[in-house]
Amino acid sequence: MRILLVEDDRRVAAALSSALTRRGYEVEHAATVAAALSAAPCDLVLLDLNLPDGDGVDLCRELRRRSPQLGIIAVTARGEERDRVLGLRLGADDYVVKPFSMVELQARIEAVLRRAAHTLP
């Protein structure tokens, strides 16, 4: 399984990439909206919403438009109810507020990938 990690904080990205790689995922990191939009196809996106060159909510909407079956999990510090609702309504399959545990994120990744597998033709 290939994960695109869209995260502008290098320390967070390094820690997540390392943890996900240890769990058997292939991880590509993008630190900007532009880099995320030009990344190779993947099975799932872990998407920070606070990015230096644009809003992750807009990126979520665009990723969903491009690939309706793509798994998207917002992984962000934006924890207000309105942010969570907006993220889910605009295309995220799940929403995780920082800080979070790797065990919880792993379970959420598995759940989104499981649902995506059931919708494939």
Backbone as numpy.savetxt, mean C-alpha at the origin, in Angstrom:
# Nx Ny Nz CAx CAy CAz Cx Cy Cz
4.99 -13.29 -4.47 4.16 -12.11 -4.47 5.04 -10.87 -4.47
4.63 -9.91 -5.26 5.39 -8.67 -5.42 4.63 -7.51 -4.79
5.30 -6.78 -3.90 4.69 -5.64 -3.21 5.40 -4.37 -3.62
4.62 -3.35 -3.94 5.15 -2.00 -4.15 4.93 -1.24 -2.86
6.02 -0.80 -2.24 5.96 -0.04 -1.01 6.15 1.43 -1.37
5.11 2.23 -1.19 5.17 3.66 -1.49 5.27 4.39 -0.16
6.49 4.82 0.16 6.79 5.40 1.47 7.96 6.36 1.31
7.78 7.62 1.73 8.84 8.61 1.57 9.84 8.62 2.73
9.51 8.07 3.85 10.43 8.02 4.99 11.37 6.83 4.79
12.63 7.12 4.58 13.61 6.07 4.25 13.77 5.03 5.36
13.72 5.48 6.61 13.86 4.52 7.73 12.68 3.57 7.78
11.48 4.11 7.64 10.28 3.27 7.64 10.31 2.31 6.45
10.67 2.83 5.29 10.73 2.00 4.09 11.76 0.87 4.24
12.91 1.19 4.79 13.94 0.16 4.97 13.48 -0.93 5.93
12.87 -0.52 7.04 12.40 -1.50 8.02 11.29 -2.38 7.43
10.33 -1.76 6.76 9.23 -2.53 6.15 9.75 -3.44 5.05
10.62 -2.92 4.19 11.18 -3.75 3.11 11.88 -4.96 3.66
12.69 -4.76 4.69 13.41 -5.86 5.30 12.46 -6.90 5.89
11.47 -6.44 6.64 10.52 -7.35 7.27 9.71 -8.12 6.23
9.30 -7.45 5.18 8.51 -8.10 4.13 9.35 -9.10 3.34
10.59 -8.74 3.08 11.49 -9.64 2.36 11.73 -10.91 3.17
11.92 -10.76 4.48 12.08 -11.94 5.35 10.85 -12.83 5.33
9.70 -12.25 5.05 8.46 -13.03 4.99 8.20 -13.59 3.60
9.15 -13.42 2.68 9.06 -14.05 1.38 8.51 -13.20 0.25
8.29 -11.92 0.50 7.77 -11.05 -0.55 8.92 -10.39 -1.30
8.69 -10.14 -2.57 9.60 -9.31 -3.36 9.09 -7.88 -3.20
9.96 -6.95 -2.80 9.53 -5.59 -2.48 10.24 -4.59 -3.38
9.45 -3.72 -4.00 9.99 -2.57 -4.71 9.58 -1.33 -3.94
10.52 -0.41 -3.75 10.24 0.81 -3.00 10.12 1.99 -3.94
9.11 2.82 -3.72 8.94 4.09 -4.42 8.71 5.15 -3.36
9.44 6.26 -3.45 9.34 7.31 -2.43 8.45 8.47 -2.86
7.97 8.43 -4.10 7.15 9.52 -4.63 5.98 8.98 -5.44
5.02 9.86 -5.71 3.89 9.51 -6.57 4.42 9.14 -7.95
5.32 9.96 -8.48 5.86 9.72 -9.82 6.53 8.35 -9.91
7.34 8.01 -8.93 8.02 6.71 -8.93 7.01 5.57 -8.83
5.97 5.74 -8.04 4.95 4.71 -7.90 4.21 4.48 -9.21
3.91 5.56 -9.92 3.18 5.44 -11.19 4.02 4.80 -12.29
5.34 4.86 -12.16 6.19 4.25 -13.18 6.76 2.90 -12.76
6.36 2.41 -11.61 6.87 1.13 -11.10 6.32 -0.04 -11.92
7.05 -1.13 -11.88 6.62 -2.36 -12.56 5.35 -2.90 -11.90
4.59 -3.69 -12.62 3.36 -4.27 -12.05 3.64 -5.07 -10.78
2.66 -5.07 -9.88 2.81 -5.76 -8.61 1.49 -6.40 -8.21
1.52 -7.16 -7.13 0.31 -7.82 -6.63 -0.40 -6.98 -5.58
0.37 -6.13 -4.88 -0.20 -5.36 -3.78 0.62 -4.09 -3.59
-0.06 -3.02 -3.19 0.61 -1.76 -2.89 0.37 -1.42 -1.43
1.46 -1.10 -0.73 1.38 -0.52 0.61 1.64 0.96 0.41
0.64 1.78 0.70 0.63 3.17 0.27 0.56 4.16 1.41
1.66 4.90 1.60 1.64 6.03 2.52 0.86 7.14 1.82
0.07 7.89 2.55 -0.73 8.95 1.94 -0.06 10.31 1.95
0.98 10.47 2.76 1.71 11.75 2.83 2.99 11.62 2.02
2.94 12.09 0.78 4.08 11.97 -0.12 4.56 13.34 -0.55
5.84 13.47 -0.86 6.40 14.80 -1.13 5.93 15.45 -2.42
5.50 14.67 -3.40 5.13 15.24 -4.69 3.65 15.11 -5.03
2.84 14.79 -4.03 1.40 14.67 -4.30 0.72 13.95 -3.16
-0.58 13.88 -3.27 -1.39 13.24 -2.23 -1.57 11.77 -2.55
-1.30 10.94 -1.57 -1.47 9.51 -1.74 -2.90 9.10 -2.02
-3.86 9.91 -1.61 -5.26 9.62 -1.91 -5.49 9.68 -3.42
-4.91 10.70 -4.07 -5.02 10.80 -5.52 -4.31 9.64 -6.20
-3.16 9.25 -5.65 -2.44 8.10 -6.19 -3.27 6.83 -6.04
-3.90 6.66 -4.92 -4.77 5.50 -4.70 -5.86 5.44 -5.76
-6.49 6.55 -5.99 -7.56 6.63 -7.01 -7.02 6.24 -8.38
-5.85 6.75 -8.73 -5.26 6.45 -10.04 -4.84 4.99 -10.16
-4.24 4.44 -9.11 -3.86 3.02 -9.13 -5.10 2.14 -9.29
-6.17 2.48 -8.60 -7.41 1.71 -8.70 -8.00 1.80 -10.10
-7.92 3.00 -10.71 -8.44 3.18 -12.08 -7.64 2.32 -13.06
-6.33 2.29 -12.88 -5.46 1.53 -13.78 -5.61 0.03 -13.62
-5.84 -0.40 -12.39 -5.87 -1.85 -12.11 -6.93 -2.15 -11.04
-8.16 -2.40 -11.47 -9.25 -2.62 -10.50 -9.03 -3.78 -9.55
-8.22 -4.78 -9.93 -8.00 -5.95 -9.07 -6.80 -5.81 -8.14
-6.03 -4.74 -8.29 -4.83 -4.55 -7.49 -5.18 -4.40 -6.00
-4.45 -5.10 -5.15 -4.62 -4.95 -3.71 -3.93 -3.67 -3.25
-4.64 -2.83 -2.51 -4.06 -1.59 -2.00 -4.37 -1.47 -0.51
-3.32 -1.29 0.28 -3.48 -1.05 1.70 -2.84 0.30 2.01
-3.63 1.23 2.51 -3.09 2.50 2.96 -2.38 2.26 4.28
-1.13 2.70 4.38 -0.33 2.56 5.59 0.17 3.97 5.91
-0.50 4.63 6.84 -0.31 6.07 6.98 -0.48 6.56 8.41
0.00 7.74 8.65 -0.19 8.39 9.95 -1.55 9.10 10.02
-2.23 9.24 8.91 -3.55 9.88 8.90 -4.57 8.94 9.51
-4.90 9.19 10.76 -5.77 8.26 11.48 -7.17 8.77 11.76
-7.48 9.96 11.32 -8.83 10.50 11.55 -9.86 9.66 10.80
-11.05 9.57 11.35 -12.09 8.79 10.71 -12.34 9.24 9.28
-12.38 10.54 9.04 -12.67 11.03 7.68 -11.58 10.59 6.70
-10.33 10.53 7.15 -9.24 10.06 6.29 -9.38 8.58 5.97
-9.71 7.78 6.99 -9.89 6.34 6.77 -11.04 6.08 5.82
-12.15 6.76 6.02 -13.32 6.57 5.16 -13.01 7.00 3.73
-12.37 8.15 3.57 -12.02 8.62 2.24 -11.08 7.64 1.54
-10.07 7.17 2.23 -9.14 6.21 1.64 -9.84 4.95 1.17
-10.72 4.43 1.98 -11.45 3.22 1.60 -12.42 3.49 0.45
-13.07 4.62 0.48 -14.02 4.95 -0.60 -13.33 5.21 -1.93
-12.09 5.68 -1.89 -11.38 5.98 -3.13 -10.57 4.81 -3.67
-10.64 3.67 -2.99 -10.04 2.50 -3.60 -9.15 1.64 -2.75
-8.81 2.06 -1.55 -7.98 1.19 -0.70 -8.81 0.00 -0.23
-8.19 -1.16 -0.19 -8.86 -2.36 0.31 -8.82 -2.44 1.82
-7.83 -1.77 2.40 -7.68 -1.76 3.84 -6.92 -0.50 4.21
-6.90 -0.19 5.51 -6.31 1.07 5.98 -5.68 0.79 7.33
-4.37 1.01 7.43 -3.62 0.76 8.66 -2.98 2.07 9.11
-3.19 2.42 10.37 -2.65 3.67 10.90 -1.34 3.39 11.62
-0.32 4.21 11.32 0.97 4.13 12.00 0.83 4.67 13.40
1.52 4.11 14.37 2.34 2.92 14.29 1.47 1.66 14.30
1.99 0.60 13.75 1.27 -0.67 13.67 2.28 -1.79 13.92
1.76 -2.98 14.16 2.67 -4.12 14.35 2.83 -4.84 13.01
3.97 -5.44 12.82 4.22 -6.21 11.60 3.29 -7.41 11.52
2.94 -7.98 12.66 2.03 -9.14 12.67 0.66 -8.73 12.12
0.17 -7.57 12.56 -1.11 -7.08 12.05 -1.02 -6.77 10.56
0.04 -6.10 10.13 0.18 -5.78 8.71 0.24 -7.05 7.88
0.98 -8.04 8.34 1.07 -9.32 7.63 -0.32 -9.94 7.47
-1.11 -9.94 8.53 -2.46 -10.51 8.46 -3.32 -9.74 7.46
-3.20 -8.43 7.44 -3.97 -7.61 6.50 -3.53 -7.86 5.06
-2.22 -8.00 4.84 -1.71 -8.32 3.50 -2.29 -9.66 3.05
-2.22 -10.65 3.90 -2.76 -11.97 3.56 -4.24 -11.91 3.23
-5.00 -11.13 4.00 -6.44 -11.01 3.76 -6.73 -10.35 2.41
-6.03 -9.28 2.10 -6.25 -8.59 0.82 -5.86 -9.49 -0.34
-4.72 -10.18 -0.23 -4.31 -11.08 -1.30 -5.27 -12.25 -1.45
-5.80 -12.73 -0.36 -6.79 -13.82 -0.40 -8.04 -13.38 -1.14
-8.52 -12.18 -0.83 -9.72 -11.65 -1.52 -9.42 -11.43 -2.99
-8.24 -10.92 -3.31 -7.88 -10.68 -4.72 -7.83 -11.99 -5.50
-7.35 -13.06 -4.87 -7.26 -14.35 -5.54 -8.65 -14.88 -5.88
-9.64 -14.58 -5.07 -11.00 -15.04 -5.31 -11.68 -14.28 -6.42
-11.19 -13.09 -6.78 -11.83 -12.30 -7.82 -11.19 -12.47 -9.18
-10.05 -13.19 -9.26 -9.41 -13.41 -10.54 -10.23 -14.37 -11.39
-10.24 -14.15 -12.70 -11.02 -15.04 -13.58 -10.45 -16.44 -13.63
